[in-house]
Amino acid sequence: MPKVAVVLSGCGVYDGSEIHEAVITLLALDKAGAEVQCFAPDINQMHVVNYLKGEVEEGESRNVLVESARIARGQIKDVRSVNVSEFDAIIFPGGLGAAKNLCNFVVKKSDCSVIPEVEKLILDGFDASIPMGFICIAPVIVSKVLGSKNIDLDVTIGTDPETSKEIKKMGAKHINCAVNDCVIDRKNKIVTTPAYMLAKSISEVAEGIEKMVHGVLELVNL
Protein backbone atom coordinates (compact mmCIF):
# COMPACT_ATOMS: atom_id res chain seq x y z
CA MET A 1 0.00 0.00 0.00
CA PRO A 2 1.65 3.28 -1.11
CA LYS A 3 1.75 6.07 1.46
CA VAL A 4 1.04 9.56 0.11
CA ALA A 5 1.45 13.00 1.67
CA VAL A 6 -1.18 15.53 0.55
CA VAL A 7 -0.23 19.16 1.20
CA LEU A 8 -3.12 21.58 1.69
CA SER A 9 -3.10 25.39 1.77
CA GLY A 10 -6.30 26.33 3.62
CA CYS A 11 -9.98 25.76 2.87
CA GLY A 12 -11.57 27.40 -0.16
CA VAL A 13 -10.58 28.29 -3.70
CA TYR A 14 -9.92 32.03 -3.20
CA ASP A 15 -7.72 31.89 -0.11
CA GLY A 16 -6.89 28.21 0.45
CA SER A 17 -7.07 24.77 -1.15
CA GLU A 18 -9.75 24.29 -3.80
CA ILE A 19 -12.13 21.98 -1.94
CA HIS A 20 -13.31 19.96 -4.95
CA GLU A 21 -9.73 19.35 -6.05
CA ALA A 22 -8.61 18.34 -2.55
CA VAL A 23 -11.53 15.97 -1.95
CA ILE A 24 -11.29 14.38 -5.41
CA THR A 25 -7.58 13.82 -4.80
CA LEU A 26 -8.27 12.13 -1.45
CA LEU A 27 -11.04 10.02 -2.99
CA ALA A 28 -8.90 8.94 -5.95
CA LEU A 29 -6.05 7.97 -3.62
CA ASP A 30 -8.40 6.00 -1.38
CA LYS A 31 -9.92 4.16 -4.35
CA ALA A 32 -6.39 3.32 -5.52
CA GLY A 33 -5.61 1.75 -2.15
CA ALA A 34 -3.18 4.42 -0.95
CA GLU A 35 -2.66 5.44 2.66
CA VAL A 36 -2.92 9.21 3.00
CA GLN A 37 -1.64 11.75 5.51
CA CYS A 38 -2.55 15.42 5.06
CA PHE A 39 -0.20 18.27 5.93
CA ALA A 40 -0.34 22.07 5.88
CA PRO A 41 1.88 24.89 7.10
CA ASP A 42 1.18 26.38 10.52
CA ILE A 43 1.08 29.98 9.28
CA ASN A 44 -1.51 32.69 8.75
CA GLN A 45 -3.23 32.98 5.40
CA MET A 46 -2.26 35.85 3.10
CA HIS A 47 -5.80 37.16 3.68
CA VAL A 48 -9.36 35.95 4.28
CA VAL A 49 -11.98 36.13 1.53
CA ASN A 50 -15.72 36.52 2.12
CA TYR A 51 -17.09 34.02 -0.40
CA LEU A 52 -20.58 35.53 -0.48
CA LYS A 53 -19.27 38.99 -1.34
CA GLY A 54 -16.14 37.92 -3.23
CA GLU A 55 -14.17 40.45 -1.23
CA VAL A 56 -11.23 40.37 1.18
CA GLU A 57 -12.34 40.66 4.81
CA GLU A 58 -10.16 43.43 6.19
CA GLY A 59 -8.80 42.78 9.68
CA GLU A 60 -9.68 39.07 9.71
CA SER A 61 -7.00 36.39 10.08
CA ARG A 62 -7.09 32.60 9.74
CA ASN A 63 -4.47 29.90 10.16
CA VAL A 64 -3.66 27.69 7.16
CA LEU A 65 -3.22 24.52 9.23
CA VAL A 66 -6.45 25.07 11.16
CA GLU A 67 -8.44 25.80 8.00
CA SER A 68 -6.92 22.82 6.15
CA ALA A 69 -8.02 20.60 9.03
CA ARG A 70 -11.62 21.18 7.87
CA ILE A 71 -10.90 19.27 4.67
CA ALA A 72 -8.81 16.61 6.42
CA ARG A 73 -11.50 16.05 9.10
CA GLY A 74 -8.91 16.97 11.70
CA GLN A 75 -6.41 14.32 10.60
CA ILE A 76 -3.60 16.67 9.61
CA LYS A 77 -0.08 17.58 10.67
CA ASP A 78 2.28 20.54 10.35
CA VAL A 79 4.17 20.29 7.07
CA ARG A 80 7.40 20.86 9.01
CA SER A 81 6.99 17.35 10.42
CA VAL A 82 7.10 15.56 7.04
CA ASN A 83 9.85 12.98 6.72
CA VAL A 84 10.03 12.11 3.02
CA SER A 85 11.56 8.72 3.80
CA GLU A 86 8.17 7.72 5.22
CA PHE A 87 6.24 8.47 2.02
CA ASP A 88 6.07 7.09 -1.50
CA ALA A 89 4.56 10.20 -3.13
CA ILE A 90 3.51 13.80 -2.46
CA ILE A 91 0.54 15.66 -3.97
CA PHE A 92 -0.37 19.36 -3.88
CA PRO A 93 -4.00 20.27 -4.70
CA GLY A 94 -4.63 23.69 -6.22
CA GLY A 95 -6.70 26.68 -5.21
CA LEU A 96 -5.32 30.18 -4.80
CA GLY A 97 -3.97 29.22 -1.38
CA ALA A 98 -1.24 27.36 -3.24
CA ALA A 99 -0.26 30.64 -4.89
CA LYS A 100 -0.94 32.87 -1.87
CA ASN A 101 -0.02 30.83 1.21
CA LEU A 102 2.48 28.21 0.01
CA CYS A 103 4.20 30.81 -2.15
CA ASN A 104 3.48 34.41 -3.21
CA PHE A 105 3.04 33.83 -6.93
CA VAL A 106 -0.20 35.83 -6.98
CA VAL A 107 1.75 38.92 -5.95
CA LYS A 108 5.23 38.35 -7.36
CA LYS A 109 4.61 36.06 -10.39
CA SER A 110 7.92 34.55 -11.57
CA ASP A 111 9.82 36.52 -8.92
CA CYS A 112 7.89 34.71 -6.19
CA SER A 113 9.34 32.84 -3.26
CA VAL A 114 8.12 29.55 -1.80
CA ILE A 115 7.74 29.24 1.98
CA PRO A 116 10.81 27.45 3.38
CA GLU A 117 9.03 24.34 4.71
CA VAL A 118 7.36 23.65 1.35
CA GLU A 119 10.52 24.39 -0.61
CA LYS A 120 12.43 21.93 1.61
CA LEU A 121 9.76 19.26 1.16
CA ILE A 122 9.88 19.52 -2.63
CA LEU A 123 13.68 19.51 -2.71
CA ASP A 124 13.85 16.54 -0.35
CA GLY A 125 11.24 14.70 -2.40
CA PHE A 126 13.08 15.39 -5.63
CA ASP A 127 16.43 14.32 -4.19
CA ALA A 128 14.81 11.08 -2.96
CA SER A 129 13.17 10.45 -6.39
CA ILE A 130 9.71 10.53 -4.82
CA PRO A 131 6.91 11.13 -7.38
CA MET A 132 5.05 14.40 -6.87
CA GLY A 133 1.74 15.65 -8.26
CA PHE A 134 0.63 19.28 -8.63
CA ILE A 135 -2.90 20.37 -9.48
CA CYS A 136 -4.38 23.53 -11.03
CA ILE A 137 -2.15 26.54 -10.13
CA ALA A 138 0.12 24.47 -7.83
CA PRO A 139 2.61 23.67 -10.65
CA VAL A 140 3.96 27.21 -10.23
CA ILE A 141 5.38 26.06 -6.89
CA VAL A 142 7.44 23.20 -8.33
CA SER A 143 8.42 25.40 -11.27
CA LYS A 144 9.93 27.91 -8.86
CA VAL A 145 11.67 25.31 -6.67
CA LEU A 146 13.05 23.05 -9.40
CA GLY A 147 12.99 25.24 -12.50
CA SER A 148 16.48 26.58 -11.93
CA LYS A 149 18.04 23.11 -11.71
CA ASN A 150 18.34 22.66 -15.49
CA ILE A 151 16.45 19.36 -15.36
CA ASP A 152 14.09 19.99 -18.32
CA LEU A 153 11.04 20.06 -16.06
CA ASP A 154 7.69 19.61 -17.88
CA VAL A 155 4.51 20.93 -16.23
CA THR A 156 1.05 22.16 -17.18
CA ILE A 157 -1.56 24.55 -15.87
CA GLY A 158 -3.69 24.00 -18.96
CA THR A 159 -3.50 26.61 -21.71
CA ASP A 160 -3.42 30.02 -19.99
CA PRO A 161 -0.76 32.03 -21.87
CA GLU A 162 0.07 34.49 -19.10
CA THR A 163 0.64 31.86 -16.41
CA SER A 164 2.55 29.60 -18.78
CA LYS A 165 4.80 32.56 -19.65
CA GLU A 166 5.61 33.02 -15.95
CA ILE A 167 6.32 29.29 -15.61
CA LYS A 168 8.81 29.52 -18.46
CA LYS A 169 10.51 32.48 -16.76
CA MET A 170 11.06 30.26 -13.71
CA GLY A 171 12.90 27.68 -15.82
CA ALA A 172 10.24 25.03 -16.42
CA LYS A 173 8.71 24.01 -19.74
CA HIS A 174 4.96 24.47 -20.03
CA ILE A 175 2.99 21.83 -21.96
CA ASN A 176 -0.55 22.70 -23.07
CA CYS A 177 -2.94 20.08 -21.71
CA ALA A 178 -6.66 19.33 -21.88
CA VAL A 179 -8.64 19.58 -18.65
CA ASN A 180 -9.32 15.83 -18.55
CA ASP A 181 -5.68 14.85 -18.94
CA CYS A 182 -2.34 15.28 -17.22
CA VAL A 183 1.32 15.81 -18.12
CA ILE A 184 3.70 13.14 -16.84
CA ASP A 185 7.37 14.10 -16.61
CA ARG A 186 8.73 10.60 -16.14
CA LYS A 187 12.36 11.60 -15.85
CA ASN A 188 11.72 13.99 -12.97
CA LYS A 189 8.69 12.09 -11.59
CA ILE A 190 6.43 15.15 -11.67
CA VAL A 191 2.76 14.87 -12.73
CA THR A 192 0.52 17.92 -13.29
CA THR A 193 -3.10 18.49 -14.35
CA PRO A 194 -5.09 21.69 -15.10
CA ALA A 195 -8.26 21.05 -13.02
CA TYR A 196 -10.05 24.36 -12.41
CA MET A 197 -7.53 26.31 -14.45
CA LEU A 198 -9.67 25.02 -17.33
CA ALA A 199 -12.59 23.01 -15.95
CA LYS A 200 -16.21 23.98 -16.50
CA SER A 201 -17.56 21.20 -14.27
CA ILE A 202 -16.54 19.06 -11.32
CA SER A 203 -16.64 15.95 -13.51
CA GLU A 204 -13.92 17.42 -15.74
CA VAL A 205 -11.82 18.13 -12.66
CA ALA A 206 -12.31 14.57 -11.45
CA GLU A 207 -11.23 13.00 -14.72
CA GLY A 208 -7.97 14.92 -14.86
CA ILE A 209 -7.13 14.46 -11.18
CA GLU A 210 -7.82 10.73 -11.32
CA LYS A 211 -5.37 10.44 -14.23
CA MET A 212 -2.83 12.50 -12.30
CA VAL A 213 -3.18 10.31 -9.20
CA HIS A 214 -2.75 7.13 -11.23
CA GLY A 215 0.23 8.70 -12.99
CA VAL A 216 1.87 9.53 -9.67
CA LEU A 217 1.26 6.05 -8.26
CA GLU A 218 2.62 4.38 -11.40
CA LEU A 219 5.85 6.32 -10.94
CA VAL A 220 6.23 4.98 -7.38
CA ASN A 221 7.40 1.65 -8.75
CA LEU A 222 9.85 3.03 -11.31
C-alpha positions in Angstrom: 0.0 0.0 0.0 1.6 3.3 -1.1 1.8 6.1 1.5 1.0 9.6 0.1 1.4 13.0 1.7 -1.2 15.5 0.6 -0.2 19.2 1.2 -3.1 21.6 1.7 -3.1 25.4 1.8 -6.3 26.3 3.6 -10.0 25.8 2.9 -11.6 27.4 -0.2 -10.6 28.3 -3.7 -9.9 32.0 -3.2 -7.7 31.9 -0.1 -6.9 28.2 0.4 -7.1 24.8 -1.1 -9.8 24.3 -3.8 -12.1 22.0 -1.9 -13.3 20.0 -4.9 -9.7 19.3 -6.0 -8.6 18.3 -2.6 -11.5 16.0 -2.0 -11.3 14.4 -5.4 -7.6 13.8 -4.8 -8.3 12.1 -1.4 -11.0 10.0 -3.0 -8.9 8.9 -5.9 -6.1 8.0 -3.6 -8.4 6.0 -1.4 -9.9 4.2 -4.4 -6.4 3.3 -5.5 -5.6 1.8 -2.1 -3.2 4.4 -0.9 -2.7 5.4 2.7 -2.9 9.2 3.0 -1.6 11.8 5.5 -2.6 15.4 5.1 -0.2 18.3 5.9 -0.3 22.1 5.9 1.9 24.9 7.1 1.2 26.4 10.5 1.1 30.0 9.3 -1.5 32.7 8.7 -3.2 33.0 5.4 -2.3 35.8 3.1 -5.8 37.2 3.7 -9.4 35.9 4.3 -12.0 36.1 1.5 -15.7 36.5 2.1 -17.1 34.0 -0.4 -20.6 35.5 -0.5 -19.3 39.0 -1.3 -16.1 37.9 -3.2 -14.2 40.5 -1.2 -11.2 40.4 1.2 -12.3 40.7 4.8 -10.2 43.4 6.2 -8.8 42.8 9.7 -9.7 39.1 9.7 -7.0 36.4 10.1 -7.1 32.6 9.7 -4.5 29.9 10.2 -3.7 27.7 7.2 -3.2 24.5 9.2 -6.5 25.1 11.2 -8.4 25.8 8.0 -6.9 22.8 6.2 -8.0 20.6 9.0 -11.6 21.2 7.9 -10.9 19.3 4.7 -8.8 16.6 6.4 -11.5 16.1 9.1 -8.9 17.0 11.7 -6.4 14.3 10.6 -3.6 16.7 9.6 -0.1 17.6 10.7 2.3 20.5 10.4 4.2 20.3 7.1 7.4 20.9 9.0 7.0 17.4 10.4 7.1 15.6 7.0 9.9 13.0 6.7 10.0 12.1 3.0 11.6 8.7 3.8 8.2 7.7 5.2 6.2 8.5 2.0 6.1 7.1 -1.5 4.6 10.2 -3.1 3.5 13.8 -2.5 0.5 15.7 -4.0 -0.4 19.4 -3.9 -4.0 20.3 -4.7 -4.6 23.7 -6.2 -6.7 26.7 -5.2 -5.3 30.2 -4.8 -4.0 29.2 -1.4 -1.2 27.4 -3.2 -0.3 30.6 -4.9 -0.9 32.9 -1.9 0.0 30.8 1.2 2.5 28.2 0.0 4.2 30.8 -2.2 3.5 34.4 -3.2 3.0 33.8 -6.9 -0.2 35.8 -7.0 1.8 38.9 -5.9 5.2 38.4 -7.4 4.6 36.1 -10.4 7.9 34.5 -11.6 9.8 36.5 -8.9 7.9 34.7 -6.2 9.3 32.8 -3.3 8.1 29.5 -1.8 7.7 29.2 2.0 10.8 27.5 3.4 9.0 24.3 4.7 7.4 23.6 1.3 10.5 24.4 -0.6 12.4 21.9 1.6 9.8 19.3 1.2 9.9 19.5 -2.6 13.7 19.5 -2.7 13.8 16.5 -0.3 11.2 14.7 -2.4 13.1 15.4 -5.6 16.4 14.3 -4.2 14.8 11.1 -3.0 13.2 10.4 -6.4 9.7 10.5 -4.8 6.9 11.1 -7.4 5.0 14.4 -6.9 1.7 15.7 -8.3 0.6 19.3 -8.6 -2.9 20.4 -9.5 -4.4 23.5 -11.0 -2.1 26.5 -10.1 0.1 24.5 -7.8 2.6 23.7 -10.6 4.0 27.2 -10.2 5.4 26.1 -6.9 7.4 23.2 -8.3 8.4 25.4 -11.3 9.9 27.9 -8.9 11.7 25.3 -6.7 13.0 23.0 -9.4 13.0 25.2 -12.5 16.5 26.6 -11.9 18.0 23.1 -11.7 18.3 22.7 -15.5 16.4 19.4 -15.4 14.1 20.0 -18.3 11.0 20.1 -16.1 7.7 19.6 -17.9 4.5 20.9 -16.2 1.0 22.2 -17.2 -1.6 24.6 -15.9 -3.7 24.0 -19.0 -3.5 26.6 -21.7 -3.4 30.0 -20.0 -0.8 32.0 -21.9 0.1 34.5 -19.1 0.6 31.9 -16.4 2.6 29.6 -18.8 4.8 32.6 -19.6 5.6 33.0 -16.0 6.3 29.3 -15.6 8.8 29.5 -18.5 10.5 32.5 -16.8 11.1 30.3 -13.7 12.9 27.7 -15.8 10.2 25.0 -16.4 8.7 24.0 -19.7 5.0 24.5 -20.0 3.0 21.8 -22.0 -0.5 22.7 -23.1 -2.9 20.1 -21.7 -6.7 19.3 -21.9 -8.6 19.6 -18.7 -9.3 15.8 -18.6 -5.7 14.8 -18.9 -2.3 15.3 -17.2 1.3 15.8 -18.1 3.7 13.1 -16.8 7.4 14.1 -16.6 8.7 10.6 -16.1 12.4 11.6 -15.8 11.7 14.0 -13.0 8.7 12.1 -11.6 6.4 15.1 -11.7 2.8 14.9 -12.7 0.5 17.9 -13.3 -3.1 18.5 -14.4 -5.1 21.7 -15.1 -8.3 21.1 -13.0 -10.1 24.4 -12.4 -7.5 26.3 -14.4 -9.7 25.0 -17.3 -12.6 23.0 -15.9 -16.2 24.0 -16.5 -17.6 21.2 -14.3 -16.5 19.1 -11.3 -16.6 16.0 -13.5 -13.9 17.4 -15.7 -11.8 18.1 -12.7 -12.3 14.6 -11.4 -11.2 13.0 -14.7 -8.0 14.9 -14.9 -7.1 14.5 -11.2 -7.8 10.7 -11.3 -5.4 10.4 -14.2 -2.8 12.5 -12.3 -3.2 10.3 -9.2 -2.7 7.1 -11.2 0.2 8.7 -13.0 1.9 9.5 -9.7 1.3 6.0 -8.3 2.6 4.4 -11.4 5.9 6.3 -10.9 6.2 5.0 -7.4 7.4 1.6 -8.7 9.9 3.0 -11.3 
